[in-house]
Amino acid sequence: MTEPAGVEAEELVGQSSVWGDAWKYLRTNPLFLIGLTLMVIMVAMALFPAVFALGADPTDCDLSMSRRPPSAEHWFGMDLQGCDYYSNVIYGARTSVAIGVLTVIGVLIIGVLVGSLAGYFGGWADTVLARITDVFFGIPLFLGALILLTVSAQRSVWTVSLALVVFGWMTAMRLVRSSVVSIRGADYVLAAQALGASSGRILVRHILPNALAPVLIYATIAVGTFISAEAALTYLGIGLQAPEISWGLQINVAQSLIGSSPHLLFFPALFLSVTVLGFILLGDALRDALDPKRR
């Protein structure tokens, strides 16, 4: 059965108004512009490391130049194996950003699916799914990922991302659930139900487009959170393993050399901090833009 044009028009106008007002606010917000600039640079660096590394090969090493300080020829100095540290830090962005993005994608898939089902159907489905979520919430993200990675035979980008997804989807689920619960009683949803629209169509066409704003804000901030989590796990020797190149691995190697070669710690830590800051600024700006009470 077809739905009246008025129902869909009402939804489109409402969504357009909210996102239109948000964009007007964001494009004049300096924090958003700074965060967006940092995010674009770091994502571009992750996608095209060879361009940013100016053609330098991070695996071209000379042990006789081990731990050389920064110079005009090697801007960030040389690492423990005598490799150009600038190119290594640049290539580290690919792994670190990839883990953050892959983890957030996995978190959103699980969180949106479980949260929308729990919020829309309610009753026993909501109770069961909420209790399962509570069980996972009882295990801290860092501790759960650490335990899972400890028993993993190989720790790669995919296994680290999977470990973070398994213990990191619950917040997204609760955000989606609460949004769906508040929207499922709206007039346009009730009209669609009265016209015989299927539950799947109602969720996809009417509820989720209006319920995803809080989740998108969380996801933007969470990318930085998961990048930090990977770095922390790798720093402790539980995350990625060589020959992977990541900021966490570089910081792990540099921890015992901070007195004699501080540049080995400074540069990856700086890039890590700037990347996390960019995603957090972007997420905070989105939150303020989509919630007029915070402006």
C-alpha positions in Angstrom: 0.0 0.0 0.0 1.4 3.4 -0.9 1.9 6.1 1.6 0.5 9.6 1.2 2.9 12.2 -0.2 2.2 14.4 2.8 3.8 12.0 5.2 7.1 11.8 3.3 7.1 15.5 2.5 6.8 16.3 6.2 9.7 14.1 7.0 11.9 15.5 4.2 11.1 19.1 5.3 11.9 18.3 8.9 15.2 16.6 8.1 16.2 19.3 5.6 15.5 22.0 8.2 17.6 20.3 10.9 20.6 19.6 8.7 20.3 22.9 6.9 20.4 24.8 10.2 23.3 22.6 11.4 25.4 23.3 8.3 24.8 27.1 8.6 26.2 26.8 12.2 29.1 24.5 11.3 30.5 26.5 8.4 31.0 29.5 10.7 32.3 27.4 13.7 36.1 27.6 13.9 36.4 24.4 16.0 34.5 22.5 13.3 36.7 24.0 10.5 39.9 23.1 12.5 38.7 19.6 13.2 37.6 19.0 9.6 40.9 20.2 8.3 42.9 17.9 10.6 40.6 15.0 9.8 40.9 15.5 6.0 44.7 15.8 6.3 45.1 12.6 8.4 42.7 10.6 6.3 44.5 11.8 3.1 47.8 10.8 4.7 46.4 7.4 5.5 45.1 6.9 2.0 48.1 8.3 0.1 51.2 7.9 2.5 53.6 7.9 -0.4 52.6 11.4 -1.4 53.1 12.8 2.0 56.3 10.8 2.5 57.7 12.5 -0.6 58.6 9.1 -2.1 60.7 8.0 0.9 60.7 4.3 1.7 60.0 3.5 5.4 61.8 0.1 5.0 65.0 1.5 3.5 67.3 1.3 6.5 70.9 1.8 7.4 72.0 0.5 10.8 75.0 2.9 10.8 72.5 5.8 11.1 70.5 4.4 14.0 68.8 7.0 16.1 70.3 10.0 14.3 68.5 13.2 15.4 66.4 15.3 13.1 68.3 17.1 10.3 67.7 18.9 7.0 67.9 15.6 5.2 65.8 13.6 7.6 63.3 15.9 9.2 62.3 13.5 12.0 65.6 11.8 12.3 66.2 8.1 12.1 64.7 5.2 14.1 66.3 2.3 15.9 67.0 0.4 12.6 68.3 3.5 10.8 65.1 4.0 8.8 63.8 7.5 7.9 61.5 8.3 10.8 59.5 10.9 8.9 58.3 8.3 6.3 57.7 5.8 9.1 55.4 8.2 11.0 53.6 9.1 7.8 53.0 5.5 7.0 51.9 4.9 10.6 48.8 7.0 9.9 47.5 4.4 7.5 47.3 1.7 10.1 46.2 3.8 13.0 43.4 5.6 11.1 42.3 2.3 9.4 41.8 0.7 12.8 39.8 3.7 14.0 37.5 3.7 10.9 37.1 -0.1 10.7 36.2 -0.3 14.4 33.6 2.5 14.1 32.0 0.8 11.0 31.7 -2.5 12.9 30.4 -0.7 16.0 27.7 1.1 13.9 26.6 -2.0 12.1 26.0 -3.9 15.4 24.8 -0.9 17.4 22.3 0.3 14.8 21.0 -3.1 14.1 20.5 -4.2 17.8 19.4 -0.7 19.0 16.8 -0.3 16.2 15.3 -3.8 16.9 15.2 -3.2 20.6 13.7 0.3 20.4 11.1 -0.4 17.7 9.7 -3.8 18.9 10.1 -3.3 22.6 8.7 -6.0 24.9 10.6 -9.2 25.3 12.9 -8.3 22.4 14.0 -5.1 24.1 14.5 -6.9 27.4 16.6 -9.7 25.9 18.8 -7.3 23.8 19.2 -4.8 26.6 20.4 -7.6 29.0 22.9 -8.8 26.5 24.1 -5.3 26.1 24.4 -4.9 29.9 26.6 -8.0 30.0 29.0 -6.5 27.5 28.8 -3.1 29.3 30.1 -4.8 32.4 33.4 -5.5 30.7 35.5 -2.3 30.1 36.6 -1.8 26.5 40.3 -1.8 27.2 40.2 -4.8 29.5 38.1 -6.9 27.1 40.2 -6.0 24.1 43.4 -6.8 26.1 42.1 -10.3 27.1 40.8 -11.1 23.6 44.1 -10.0 21.9 46.2 -11.9 24.5 44.7 -15.2 23.3 44.9 -14.3 19.6 47.6 -16.1 17.6 48.2 -13.2 15.3 47.5 -9.5 16.1 46.9 -7.6 12.8 44.8 -4.6 11.9 41.7 -6.8 11.5 42.1 -8.7 14.8 42.7 -5.5 16.8 39.7 -3.8 15.1 37.5 -6.9 15.8 38.6 -6.9 19.5 37.6 -3.2 19.8 34.3 -3.8 18.0 33.3 -6.8 20.3 33.6 -4.6 23.4 32.8 -1.2 21.9 29.3 -1.4 20.3 27.1 -1.0 23.4 27.1 2.8 23.5 26.0 3.1 19.9 23.2 0.5 20.6 21.9 2.5 23.5 21.9 5.8 21.6 20.0 4.2 18.7 17.5 2.5 21.0 16.7 5.7 22.9 16.3 7.6 19.7 14.0 5.0 18.1 11.9 4.8 21.3 11.3 8.6 21.2 10.5 8.6 17.5 8.3 5.4 17.1 5.3 7.3 18.4 5.6 10.2 16.0 2.6 10.9 13.7 4.3 10.0 10.5 5.3 6.6 11.9 1.8 5.9 13.1 0.5 6.9 9.7 2.8 4.5 8.0 1.8 1.7 10.3 -1.9 2.5 9.7 -1.3 2.3 5.9 0.2 -1.2 6.3 3.9 -0.4 5.8 6.2 -3.3 6.9 8.3 -2.9 10.0 11.5 -3.0 7.9 10.3 -0.2 5.7 9.2 1.9 8.6 12.6 1.5 10.3 14.7 2.2 7.2 12.5 5.0 5.6 11.0 6.8 8.6 12.7 6.1 11.9 16.5 5.5 11.3 17.0 8.7 9.2 15.7 10.7 12.2 17.4 8.7 14.8 21.0 8.6 13.6 22.1 12.1 14.5 23.3 11.2 18.0 25.0 8.1 16.7 26.9 10.0 14.0 28.2 12.4 16.7 29.3 9.5 18.8 30.9 7.8 15.8 33.0 10.8 14.9 34.4 11.1 18.4 34.8 7.3 18.7 37.2 7.2 15.8 39.7 9.2 17.9 38.9 7.0 20.9 39.6 3.8 19.1 42.8 5.1 17.6 43.9 6.0 21.1 42.9 2.5 22.4 44.9 0.8 19.6 48.0 2.9 20.5 47.6 2.1 24.2 47.2 -1.6 23.6 50.2 -1.6 21.2 52.2 0.4 23.7 51.6 -2.3 26.3 52.8 -5.0 23.8 49.3 -6.4 23.3 48.2 -4.7 20.1 49.8 -4.7 16.7 53.0 -6.6 16.0 55.9 -6.0 13.6 56.2 -5.7 10.6 53.1 -3.5 10.9 53.8 0.3 11.1 51.7 2.3 13.5 52.1 5.1 16.0 51.5 2.8 18.9 54.3 0.5 17.8 56.6 3.5 17.4 55.8 4.7 20.9 56.3 1.2 22.3 59.8 1.1 20.8 60.6 4.7 21.9 59.6 4.2 25.6 63.0 2.9 26.6 64.9 5.4 24.5 63.2 8.6 25.6 66.3 9.8 27.5 68.8 9.4 24.6 66.5 9.8 21.5 63.4 11.8 22.5 62.5 12.4 18.9 61.4 8.7 18.6 58.6 9.4 21.1 57.8 13.0 20.2 56.7 12.7 16.6 54.4 9.7 16.7 52.9 11.0 19.9 52.3 14.4 18.3 50.6 12.9 15.2 48.5 10.6 17.4 47.4 13.6 19.6 46.6 15.8 16.7 44.5 13.1 14.9 42.5 12.3 18.1 42.0 16.1 18.7 40.7 16.6 15.1 38.0 13.9 15.5 37.0 15.1 18.9 36.7 18.7 17.7 34.6 17.6 14.8 32.3 15.5 17.0 31.8 18.3 19.5 31.0 20.7 16.8 28.4 18.3 15.3 26.9 17.8 18.7 26.5 21.6 19.2 25.1 22.0 15.7 22.4 19.3 16.0 21.4 20.5 19.5 20.3 24.1 19.4 20.2 24.3 23.2 24.0 23.9 23.3 24.8 26.8 21.0 
